[in-house]
Every structure is written in C-alpha cells, then in structure tokens.
C-alpha cells in the first residue's frame, strides 16, 4: 500500500471508478463466477485429499481417450448428476419454504464477497499540458467504500443459519429437524466467541474496513525484527486461534459438523434434499469455506501482501519496481494486481486445504461438547484476549 | 392473530398516504435512485410486517419478521446510518430471530393449535391501537415533509407550518448546511464516540439492565432444573 499512497499523494487529481454501479455489477458477476469455479475444484481436492490422508486411491475412474486425469472430471460428472436427478418433494414438506431454503443459504454466502479486497487497485494516469497529473483508481473489491466492512461480513454470514434451520424444518423429517435444532444451538454458542475474537484485532487496527486492515499489515519490522511481517497473527495470536476454531463452527465443517453428522442423522438438515437443491447446499458449504479462509487471510495473514518482499522502504515496493522497467503506470499496476491476487488466492488456498485436512483428521465433537467448548472455553478466552489487548494498547500503545 | 378484516381500512389509509408521497416525490423532488430504493424497501417492510401478523404458520410469521428487519436495515443504510443498519441485521435478524425460530420449533407450534376463539375486546383494542399507530406515523410523515420543503426553499414563506416548530426549522437549516457531515454521522466511529462519551451513563445503565435480565434467566431456569426428575439431560445452558 505504501507505493500506492506515495502515488496518490503526488497526483493533482484522483478519480475513483468505484462509485460506478456498472463497474460494481461487472465486478460482482466476475467474482461470483470465479468463486463458483472454485467449488468444483474444491470437491476434487476434498475427495483426492481425503483419499491421500486415508491412504486410499480416491476417484480415478473417468478417463478421456485413455488418459488418466487423477479424477479431475469427477466434479463435472457430479454437476451433471445433480442437474438430471429427480427433484423430489417430500410428502410432508412446506413447499415454498422447502424451495426457498437452499437459496437462503446460498445468497448470503455470496453477498459477503462484496466487501472482500482481493488485490491491490489498478491505476492509470494522464498528464495534462500544464503538468497536472490525474490518476484513476479501480479497486479489486465490489464495494470498497463500505466503512462497516467486517461487521457487514458477520451480519450477512449470520443470515446463512436460516437456510439450515428452514431447510431442516420444512422437509417434515425428524432427522433433518434434529439437524436444524442443532444448528440453532450451535449458532448461539459460537457466534459470540467469533465476534469477541476479532474485537482485539479491531482495537489494534482501529478500523472495520477490510481494505484498511490489509493496509495496516504492510511492511515488516514487527517487534524490532526486520523480517517479521506486520501480520495480525503475530499481533493477536490468541485472537487468531479463537477465530480459526469458530470459523470451523461457522462453516459447519468437521470437527463441528453436528448439523450434518452423517453417522447419526443420515445427512442432517439436508437429508430430504435431492437434485439441484442439494447441490446448492453443497456449494454454499464450500462458498462459506472460501469466505472464512479469505477472512482469516485478511485479518491475520496480511491479505494480498507478500511477506519478506514487502519492505519498509516505500520506494522499492512492487509497483515501483515494475515502473523501473519503463512501464506505464497502468501496466505496472495491472501486473502488481495480478501478482497480489495470486498471493491472496494462494494464502486462501492454504486455509481451504486446512479445512479439508482437519475434516479428515479429527473426530466430530458431540453437540453438547461443542456448546460447552463455546460457552466455557472460547467465550472466557475471548474476554481475556480483549482485556489483555486493551491493557497493552493502553500502556504500550502497540 | 388479529383478524384480517380489522386491518383493511388501516392499510387502505396507509396506501393512500404512500401514493401521496410518491406523487409529491415525483413532482416536487428529484426522484432519484435513493428515493426508488427507499420506497422499494418501505413497501417490502410494510408488506412483510403485515404478513407477520396474518401468516398462518408461526414459522413463516417469524421469517417475515426477519424480512421486515432486513428492509428496515436497508432504509437505515439509505439514511447513511450504516452502523445501525449492520447492527440491526447482526443482532435482530441474525441472532434474536434465530432464537425465536428455535423456540417455535422446540414447542413445535402448528397451524391448528393456534386457531382458538378470542375475546371480542382483544380485537377491538388491537384495532384502536393499530389506528392510533397509523395516525402517529402519518402525522410524523407530514411533519418531516414540512422540513424537506423548508430545506428546499430556505425561507419560511413556502413552509408556513414549519415556522410553528422552531426546533424543526433549526434542524432544517442545519441539514442544508452540513450535507457532508450528514453522510458521515452514522459511521461506527461517530456512533461509538457519542455512545461512549456523551451517553456513557445511559449506556452503562442499559447494559446493567441486560445483566439483570441474564441473571434473572439463570435463576428461573435453575429453579426448574430442580423439579425435573434426575437423569433428564438439559442441553441449552445459558442459551439466551
């Protein structure tokens, strides 16, 4: 961000393309497209990854013209299967709510992406005859000017619970109903520690905007160590652990997948669902995994910043380095943006793998154990974290 | 559930007021995107609030209440009270209504059980209170329109009613002079500054009240626990 700040400070005029609703729409469609493509890839990673962890072969049967492709075509086969399967409506189901439930879980999972900064902005400059420099900014974020960023994410993500509750209730089956009852109980026990876990980091960053948080994690030299990046995980280690644990509960992934618990409730809240409605539940789970991974990266792992290469000296920042090769600002910033996006996705990808890794390693918590963990361990730890952070900020001004 | 018939006159009244507002909005004001979204969410809020009262199943009723909260949050956001909007969704739509649904599901209330004879007096009281609310709403709506006219003209001549309310007139002058300020007043920083500096005492009193409520719940649920036969598992500890 340093390089960008210097550029903005030296320009006569700064024009932002972020207020344009047409660009916002294009960005929204592009990002939803990107993340819908991640879902089938994730199902492949999940299957092959679980096979790898459990020392199995995993899906490898589909071959094209005799070429084995490590099961890469299975997601496509899955998609086709979901499309052509019968869309079954159980006899006792409340028809309207039963149809709405998959949408109620899918829409919040994607709305959250509106405030996620995926990369550094693209810039362009034009020099007028009188030497006045006008610079244009184009953020790689759908709604960059929303000051309440993180709160918005939590608010929208909390609405996803309705999809689970209504989906489980409207089918009229006991198994799915039990699943949604557990969803309610689970939600009240982890939502408070989840919110508490980020209060510490909010106090350090002094902002709710996700863009501002990424900017805050620029450069190294934390605690006087020159190579240590200014990342949230080093500032708030306890906050990170709490957030990570709650993220597993928020996404209903193992070890906190009591909502589904295949071995007790068939498939939990979506037992009765079939065809494309089931596919929507399936996709929403992966979409919320991507959201939580991206949030972890933004809050605790420096967003799109590259560690070690991101120096304290603003003059040698990536964008300035590219400009050293006689590149125009537009091309230099596009290259920087692409690299930053790749870095962001790589970090997010690591946490997506972590979700899979944990799922196939740890056994499931019983639902009362999960509630006890939320209320008796995570909540007090969250309060302690807030208190310690407040004291440190007050006396040492981190 | 109050009967549908008693609400029809009230609704008609409201619809007329809304149509009036749209007409004046189209002719006198610049009917921009902001206005469009305001009326869109206002209609959604009123419709879903109506459905909360009339819906047959308690679950749909609760879900319509969620929609109402959401539409109201959208209106808050349009009035540049972003923090309030997000908190509205986070607390009411995201947390409290989930608890409501939890309780409704726990009791497993179905349509049939709710149809019972009510005393006629209850309906009458409901009707009177409903009408009073509508009158209040329309009155405050008319007053706020006067403020807008005053802002537009900048003089008292076109808005004689506003002169009767010096406070409103004063605030109208301020609105005109500080548009940028108005766009910022709802940010988290501003709200928290007000809350923790000027209104610290009321804030603490309110949190104390909530604490009393929490302790009350714990006490009541403990008493019940003793009466239950031993061996019965209770799994919603402190769930409220």
Interface residues (C-beta under 8 A of the other chain):
Chain A: X94 X97 X146 X147 X148 X151 X152 X154 X155 X156 X158 X159 X161 X162 X165 X166 X169 X177 X180 X181 X184 X185 X187 X188 X189 X191 X208 X367 X368 X371 X375
Chain B: X57 X59 X60 X63 X66 X82 X83 X85 X86 X87 X89 X90 X93 X94 X95 X98 X99 X101 X102 X105 X106 X187 X188 X233 X235 X236 X237 X238 X239
